[in-house]
Amino acid sequence: MGSEPGPTTELVRFGRLLRAHGVNVGAGQVLSYARAVADLDPADIGDLYWAGRVTLVNRQPDVAIYDAAFDAFFVGSENDSQPPMLALATADGDGENPESVSFGTDQRQLEILEAGDEELPAAGGPRASSAETLRNKHFDRWTDEEFRQLARLLPGLHLPRKLSRRTRPSPRGPRIDLRRSVRDSLRHGGDLFRLRRRLRVERPRSIVLIVDVSGSMAGFSRALVQFSFGMSRASQRVEVFCFGTRLTRLTNAMRVRDPNSALDEATELVVDWDGGTRIGESLATYVRRWGKYRFNRGAIVIICSDGLERGAPDRLAWAMQRLSRQAHAVIWVNPLAGDPNFQPLARGLVAALPHVDELIAGHTIKGLEDLARALEGWAA
């Protein structure tokens, strides 16, 4: 009986699951979670959810990760007669009064949580690992039902920032605010008692996503458009375009609140979805038409395409050269790069790669997490 996991152990495991997926959860937070659940109804899934939401989540981008992990760990599949965590709570109690279940604070388990990031044992039945399975599953093998969960599984985004030319008053700023310093000195007969200072203001760096929605990208374009939607929700300084044989701007379509509605609106706007591919012509259109609006100045441009160009590669090389000169960085996301035998031999990639700063696979959730980390690396 001593080897059977108790409710507190399961809460600790849930905390470690969040840590494994990038949520900053400390032992003290898990301790607060256990104490909060002890004062609530452990058989009430709503109480479990909100107790964890309040005590374990510190940042808005982590909410989606928390929701996906909570569903996988506590709720289970639709075929379960009782959610796995609630079944454990009932088994540990008297079976009739779930409120009598004890969620004591097991200090040893909390110390294990704080000690390291070993792989979390699967708990709560086979559905406990469903989120992890989807993280490594290629998007072209996802079902429609799995795609409906995608918005909750996408990585939390911390978009890069840059220093603007604007400054603001700051007691420890590196720049002396001469005007305010002199004005203050006039109050003391011209004696300069204190130097006023200013600090440069940080602002989000502009992001431009250009997504290939041609037929060769049919298995991946939906996921990449939904990732673009997540980026648009994270910052107002995100522009989204897509192309097949022509370029279409989707920025306004990505401003709605529901990801499925955004995808539906995008498919209505794009007349060449799942059609042919003209990467060079589409990028040349972007450089000529939208570059003059300064979308590229200081921006990170992300091109999502397999590089299977049907047009002239010289046109693509020209557009990429112009783009690399205008933008802060150019990242190419190629889902085919997830294949261990991948070699960049497509003529579109051969023409583009000399002007690309990073090549990322982006064929799975884990690949999109790599893209999110790459974006953080281009801050400042």
C-alpha positions as CSV (number, residue, x, y, z in Angstrom):
1,M,0.0,0.0,0.0
2,G,2.9,2.3,0.7
3,S,3.8,2.3,-3.1
4,E,0.4,3.5,-4.3
5,P,0.5,7.2,-5.3
6,G,-1.6,9.5,-3.1
7,P,-3.4,12.7,-4.1
8,T,-0.5,14.9,-3.0
9,T,1.9,12.8,-5.1
10,E,-0.3,13.4,-8.1
11,L,-0.4,17.1,-7.5
12,V,3.4,17.1,-7.3
13,R,3.5,15.1,-10.6
14,F,1.2,17.7,-12.2
15,G,3.6,20.4,-11.1
16,R,6.5,18.6,-12.6
17,L,4.5,18.1,-15.8
18,L,4.1,21.9,-16.1
19,R,7.8,22.4,-15.5
20,A,8.6,19.9,-18.2
21,H,6.6,22.0,-20.7
22,G,8.3,25.3,-19.8
23,V,6.1,26.7,-17.1
24,N,8.1,28.1,-14.2
25,V,6.6,26.3,-11.2
26,G,8.4,26.2,-7.9
27,A,8.0,23.9,-4.9
28,G,6.4,26.6,-2.9
29,Q,3.7,27.0,-5.6
30,V,2.9,23.3,-5.5
31,L,2.8,23.5,-1.7
32,S,0.2,26.3,-2.1
33,Y,-1.7,24.2,-4.6
34,A,-1.9,21.3,-2.2
35,R,-3.1,23.5,0.6
36,A,-5.7,25.2,-1.7
37,V,-7.1,21.8,-2.8
38,A,-7.2,20.6,0.8
39,D,-9.7,23.4,1.5
40,L,-11.8,22.6,-1.6
41,D,-13.7,19.7,-3.0
42,P,-11.1,17.3,-4.5
43,A,-13.8,15.6,-6.6
44,D,-14.8,18.8,-8.2
45,I,-12.8,19.3,-11.5
46,G,-13.6,23.0,-11.4
47,D,-12.0,23.4,-8.0
48,L,-8.9,21.5,-9.1
49,Y,-8.6,23.6,-12.2
50,W,-9.0,27.1,-10.6
51,A,-6.9,26.2,-7.6
52,G,-4.0,25.3,-9.9
53,R,-4.7,28.2,-12.3
54,V,-4.3,30.7,-9.4
55,T,-1.3,29.1,-7.7
56,L,0.7,27.6,-10.5
57,V,0.3,30.1,-13.4
58,N,2.2,33.4,-13.3
59,R,2.1,34.6,-16.9
60,Q,-0.6,34.9,-19.4
61,P,1.3,32.9,-22.2
62,D,1.4,29.9,-19.8
63,V,-2.4,29.6,-19.6
64,A,-2.7,27.6,-22.8
65,I,0.1,25.2,-21.6
66,Y,-1.7,24.8,-18.3
67,D,-5.0,24.1,-19.9
68,A,-3.6,21.4,-22.2
69,A,-1.6,19.8,-19.3
70,F,-4.7,19.9,-17.0
71,D,-6.9,18.2,-19.6
72,A,-4.3,15.5,-20.2
73,F,-3.5,14.8,-16.6
74,F,-6.8,15.2,-14.8
75,V,-9.6,14.9,-17.3
76,G,-8.6,11.9,-19.3
77,S,-10.4,10.6,-22.4
78,E,-14.1,10.7,-23.1
79,N,-14.3,6.9,-22.6
80,D,-13.2,7.1,-18.9
81,S,-16.1,6.5,-16.6
82,Q,-14.4,8.8,-14.1
83,P,-11.5,11.3,-14.5
84,P,-8.3,9.6,-13.3
85,M,-7.4,12.1,-10.6
86,L,-11.0,12.0,-9.3
87,A,-11.0,8.2,-9.3
88,L,-7.8,8.3,-7.2
89,A,-9.4,10.8,-4.8
90,T,-12.5,8.7,-4.3
91,A,-10.4,5.5,-3.8
92,D,-8.4,7.2,-1.1
93,G,-11.5,8.5,0.7
94,D,-14.5,6.6,1.9
95,G,-16.1,6.6,-1.5
96,E,-19.1,8.6,-0.4
97,N,-17.7,11.8,1.0
98,P,-15.0,13.1,-1.3
99,E,-14.5,16.1,1.0
100,S,-13.0,13.7,3.6
101,V,-10.0,13.0,1.3
102,S,-6.7,14.3,2.8
103,F,-4.4,16.4,0.6
104,G,-1.6,16.7,3.1
105,T,1.6,18.6,2.2
106,D,4.1,15.8,1.5
107,Q,7.4,17.7,2.0
108,R,9.5,14.8,0.6
109,Q,7.6,14.9,-2.7
110,L,8.0,18.7,-2.9
111,E,11.7,18.3,-2.4
112,I,11.8,15.8,-5.3
113,L,10.0,18.4,-7.4
114,E,12.6,21.0,-6.6
115,A,15.5,18.7,-7.0
116,G,15.5,18.0,-10.7
117,D,13.6,17.7,-14.0
118,E,13.6,14.0,-14.5
119,E,11.0,12.5,-16.9
120,L,7.6,12.6,-15.2
121,P,6.1,9.2,-14.7
122,A,2.8,8.7,-16.6
123,A,-0.1,9.1,-14.1
124,G,-3.8,9.1,-14.5
125,G,-4.1,6.5,-17.2
126,P,-3.0,6.4,-20.9
127,R,-4.4,9.9,-21.6
128,A,-1.8,11.4,-19.4
129,S,0.8,11.3,-22.2
130,S,-1.6,12.4,-25.0
131,A,-0.2,16.0,-25.0
132,E,3.4,14.7,-25.2
133,T,2.4,12.4,-28.1
134,L,1.0,15.3,-30.1
135,R,4.1,17.4,-29.4
136,N,6.1,15.0,-31.5
137,K,3.5,14.0,-34.1
138,H,4.0,15.4,-37.6
139,F,1.3,17.9,-38.5
140,D,0.5,16.1,-41.7
141,R,-0.7,13.1,-39.6
142,W,-3.0,15.0,-37.4
143,T,-6.7,14.4,-37.4
144,D,-9.4,17.2,-37.5
145,E,-10.1,16.4,-33.9
146,E,-6.5,16.9,-32.9
147,F,-6.3,20.1,-34.9
148,R,-9.1,21.5,-32.8
149,Q,-6.8,21.1,-29.8
150,L,-3.9,22.8,-31.5
151,A,-4.5,26.3,-30.1
152,R,-4.2,25.0,-26.6
153,L,-0.9,23.1,-27.3
154,L,1.0,25.8,-29.1
155,P,4.0,27.1,-27.2
156,G,3.8,30.2,-25.1
157,L,5.3,33.1,-27.0
158,H,7.7,35.7,-25.6
159,L,8.3,37.9,-28.6
160,P,11.6,39.7,-28.9
161,R,11.9,43.3,-28.0
162,K,14.2,46.1,-29.1
163,L,15.3,49.5,-27.8
164,S,13.5,52.4,-29.4
165,R,14.8,55.9,-29.8
166,R,12.3,57.2,-27.4
167,T,13.3,57.6,-23.7
168,R,11.5,58.0,-20.4
169,P,12.5,59.4,-17.0
170,S,14.3,56.8,-14.9
171,P,16.3,57.3,-11.6
172,R,19.0,54.9,-12.9
173,G,19.0,55.7,-16.6
174,P,22.3,55.9,-18.4
175,R,21.5,59.3,-20.1
176,I,21.4,62.6,-18.3
177,D,18.2,64.5,-18.8
178,L,19.7,68.0,-19.0
179,R,16.4,69.9,-19.4
180,R,14.8,68.4,-16.3
181,S,18.1,68.8,-14.3
182,V,18.3,72.5,-15.1
183,R,14.6,73.0,-14.4
184,D,15.0,71.4,-11.0
185,S,18.1,73.5,-10.2
186,L,16.1,76.7,-10.7
187,R,14.1,75.8,-7.6
188,H,17.3,76.0,-5.6
189,G,18.8,79.2,-6.9
190,G,20.6,77.6,-9.7
191,D,22.4,75.0,-7.6
192,L,22.4,71.6,-9.2
193,F,21.7,69.1,-6.4
194,R,20.6,66.1,-8.5
195,L,21.1,65.0,-12.1
196,R,17.9,63.7,-13.7
197,R,18.3,60.7,-16.0
198,R,16.5,59.0,-18.8
199,L,16.3,55.4,-20.1
200,R,15.6,54.1,-23.6
201,V,12.2,52.5,-24.0
202,E,11.8,48.9,-25.0
203,R,9.1,48.0,-27.6
204,P,8.2,44.7,-29.3
205,R,10.1,43.9,-32.4
206,S,8.0,43.7,-35.5
207,I,7.3,40.2,-36.8
208,V,6.3,39.3,-40.4
209,L,5.1,35.8,-41.1
210,I,4.8,34.7,-44.8
211,V,3.1,31.2,-45.0
212,D,3.1,28.9,-48.0
213,V,-0.4,27.5,-48.4
214,S,0.2,25.7,-51.7
215,G,-0.7,22.0,-52.4
216,S,2.7,20.8,-51.4
217,M,2.3,22.3,-47.9
218,A,-1.3,21.0,-47.4
219,G,-0.3,18.9,-44.4
220,F,1.3,21.8,-42.6
221,S,-0.2,25.1,-43.6
222,R,-3.2,24.8,-41.2
223,A,-0.9,24.5,-38.2
224,L,1.4,27.3,-39.4
225,V,-1.6,29.6,-39.9
226,Q,-2.8,28.9,-36.4
227,F,0.6,29.5,-35.1
228,S,0.5,32.9,-36.9
229,F,-2.8,33.5,-35.2
230,G,-1.2,32.9,-31.8
231,M,1.6,35.4,-32.6
232,S,-1.0,38.0,-33.8
233,R,-2.7,37.6,-30.4
234,A,0.6,38.1,-28.6
235,S,1.5,41.4,-30.2
236,Q,-0.1,44.1,-32.4
237,R,3.2,44.4,-34.2
238,V,2.7,41.1,-36.2
239,E,1.9,41.0,-39.9
240,V,0.7,37.8,-41.5
241,F,0.8,37.0,-45.2
242,C,0.3,33.8,-47.2
243,F,0.9,32.7,-50.7
244,G,0.4,30.0,-53.3
245,T,0.7,31.5,-56.7
246,R,0.0,35.0,-55.3
247,L,0.5,37.0,-52.1
248,T,-2.5,37.6,-49.7
249,R,-2.4,39.7,-46.6
250,L,-4.1,38.0,-43.6
251,T,-3.3,40.4,-40.8
252,N,-6.9,41.6,-40.3
253,A,-8.2,38.1,-40.4
254,M,-5.9,37.1,-37.6
255,R,-7.3,39.8,-35.3
256,V,-10.5,37.9,-34.3
257,R,-10.6,36.1,-31.0
258,D,-11.3,32.5,-32.1
259,P,-8.6,30.6,-33.9
260,N,-11.0,28.5,-35.9
261,S,-12.9,31.6,-37.1
262,A,-9.5,33.1,-38.1
263,L,-8.7,30.0,-40.1
264,D,-12.1,30.1,-41.8
265,E,-11.8,33.7,-42.7
266,A,-8.2,33.1,-44.0
267,T,-9.4,30.3,-46.3
268,E,-12.1,32.6,-47.7
269,L,-9.6,35.3,-48.5
270,V,-7.0,33.1,-50.2
271,V,-8.2,32.0,-53.6
272,D,-5.1,29.8,-54.3
273,W,-5.1,27.7,-51.1
274,D,-3.8,24.2,-51.9
275,G,-2.9,25.3,-55.4
276,G,0.4,25.9,-57.2
277,T,3.6,27.5,-55.8
278,R,5.4,30.7,-57.0
279,I,7.6,31.6,-54.0
280,G,9.9,34.0,-55.9
281,E,7.1,36.0,-57.4
282,S,5.2,36.1,-54.1
283,L,8.2,37.3,-52.1
284,A,9.1,39.8,-54.8
285,T,5.5,41.2,-54.6
286,Y,5.9,41.5,-50.8
287,V,9.3,43.3,-51.1
288,R,8.0,45.8,-53.7
289,R,4.6,46.5,-52.3
290,W,4.9,46.2,-48.6
291,G,8.5,47.0,-48.0
292,K,7.8,50.6,-48.6
293,Y,5.5,50.6,-45.6
294,R,8.5,49.8,-43.4
295,F,7.2,46.4,-42.3
296,N,10.7,45.0,-42.8
297,R,12.8,47.7,-41.0
298,G,14.1,46.1,-37.8
299,A,11.6,43.2,-38.2
300,I,12.1,39.4,-38.0
301,V,10.7,37.9,-41.2
302,I,9.6,34.2,-40.9
303,I,9.0,32.4,-44.2
304,C,7.2,29.1,-43.8
305,S,7.6,27.0,-47.0
306,D,9.0,23.7,-48.2
307,G,11.0,25.6,-50.9
308,L,9.5,23.6,-53.8
309,E,9.6,26.5,-56.3
310,R,7.9,26.2,-59.7
311,G,9.0,29.7,-60.9
312,A,12.4,31.1,-61.7
313,P,14.9,30.6,-58.8
314,D,16.7,33.8,-59.9
315,R,13.6,35.8,-59.0
316,L,13.5,34.1,-55.5
317,A,17.2,34.9,-55.0
318,W,16.7,38.6,-55.8
319,A,13.7,38.8,-53.5
320,M,15.6,37.1,-50.6
321,Q,18.6,39.3,-51.1
322,R,16.4,42.5,-50.8
323,L,14.6,41.0,-47.9
324,S,17.8,40.2,-46.0
325,R,19.1,43.7,-46.4
326,Q,15.8,45.3,-45.1
327,A,15.0,43.0,-42.2
328,H,16.7,42.4,-38.8
329,A,16.7,38.6,-39.4
330,V,15.2,36.1,-41.8
331,I,14.1,32.7,-40.5
332,W,13.0,30.0,-42.9
333,V,10.6,27.3,-41.5
334,N,10.7,24.2,-43.7
335,P,8.6,21.2,-42.4
336,L,10.6,18.9,-44.7
337,A,13.7,19.6,-42.5
338,G,12.2,17.4,-39.9
339,D,13.1,14.3,-41.9
340,P,16.5,12.9,-40.7
341,N,17.5,12.4,-44.4
342,F,16.6,15.9,-45.4
343,Q,19.0,17.8,-47.6
344,P,18.3,21.3,-48.9
345,L,18.5,20.4,-52.6
346,A,15.2,22.0,-53.8
347,R,16.1,24.8,-56.1
348,G,14.0,27.3,-54.1
349,L,16.0,26.5,-51.0
350,V,19.3,26.6,-52.8
351,A,18.5,30.1,-54.0
352,A,17.2,31.3,-50.6
353,L,19.6,29.8,-48.1
354,P,22.5,32.2,-48.6
355,H,20.2,35.0,-47.4
356,V,18.6,33.0,-44.4
357,D,19.8,33.5,-40.8
358,E,18.2,30.3,-39.4
359,L,16.6,27.2,-40.9
360,I,14.0,25.5,-38.6
361,A,11.8,22.4,-39.2
362,G,8.5,23.5,-37.7
363,H,6.8,20.2,-38.6
364,T,5.6,19.4,-35.0
365,I,4.6,21.3,-31.9
366,K,8.2,20.7,-30.7
367,G,9.4,22.3,-33.9
368,L,7.3,25.3,-33.3
369,E,8.8,25.5,-29.8
370,D,12.2,25.6,-31.5
371,L,10.9,28.5,-33.5
372,A,9.7,30.3,-30.4
373,R,13.1,29.9,-28.8
374,A,14.8,31.2,-31.9
375,L,12.7,34.3,-31.8
376,E,13.8,35.0,-28.2
377,G,17.4,34.7,-29.4
378,W,16.9,37.7,-31.8
379,A,15.9,40.1,-29.0
380,A,17.6,43.6,-28.8
